[in-house]
Amino acid sequence: MPRKDSRAAKFAGLALAGVGLAHFTSPQMFEPITKPAFPRRTRQHIYTNGGIETALGLGLSARRTRPLAVVGTIGYLAYLAGNAARNR
């Protein structure tokens, strides 16, 4: 029996992808958030994080790729938390 695609999950994925793309159009908006975790080469990390968030968001928006994207999101959050703790 095929599972129903979740509208909420699709919306959340597309919203995350939109935020990821915003890293490229308005990087200065993410600088105060990114600088504490990535004090060196902050702008490069803003773009890298934007690419990761765009990819994860697109992955979360599609039912077939959602399970892998959830695992990737957990790893990404651990990566961000680790950097924030290390550079505290």
JODAUR-V550703 format. One record per residue. RES is the residue in one small letter. PHI is phi in radians with two decimals (* if undefined). Layout:
[[RES	PHI] [RES	PHI]]
//
This chain:
[[m	*] [p	-1.19] [r	-1.43] [k	-1.29] [d	-1.28] [s	-1.43] [r	-1.14] [a	-1.12] [a	-1.15] [k	-1.11] [f	-1.09] [a	-1.08] [g	-1.09] [l	-1.18] [a	-1.14] [l	-1.11] [a	-1.09] [g	-1.11] [v	-1.13] [g	-1.05] [l	-1.16] [a	-1.11] [h	-1.04] [f	-1.54] [t	-1.50] [s	-2.41] [p	-1.08] [q	-1.10] [m	-1.18] [f	-1.70] [e	-1.07] [p	-1.11] [i	-1.41] [t	-1.45] [k	-0.99] [p	-1.09] [a	-1.48] [f	-2.33] [p	-1.20] [r	-1.82] [r	0.92] [t	-1.01] [r	-1.09] [q	-1.06] [h	-1.22] [i	-1.06] [y	-1.18] [t	-1.10] [n	-1.09] [g	-1.08] [g	-1.13] [i	-1.11] [e	-1.16] [t	-1.11] [a	-1.11] [l	-1.12] [g	-1.09] [l	-1.14] [g	-1.12] [l	-1.24] [s	-1.34] [a	-1.86] [r	-0.99] [r	-1.18] [t	-1.74] [r	-1.02] [p	-1.04] [l	-1.18] [a	-1.16] [v	-1.11] [v	-1.09] [g	-1.08] [t	-1.14] [i	-1.08] [g	-1.10] [y	-1.12] [l	-1.13] [a	-1.14] [y	-1.06] [l	-1.13] [a	-1.12] [g	-1.09] [n	-1.18] [a	-1.11] [a	-1.19] [r	-1.19] [n	-1.72] [r	-1.22]]
//
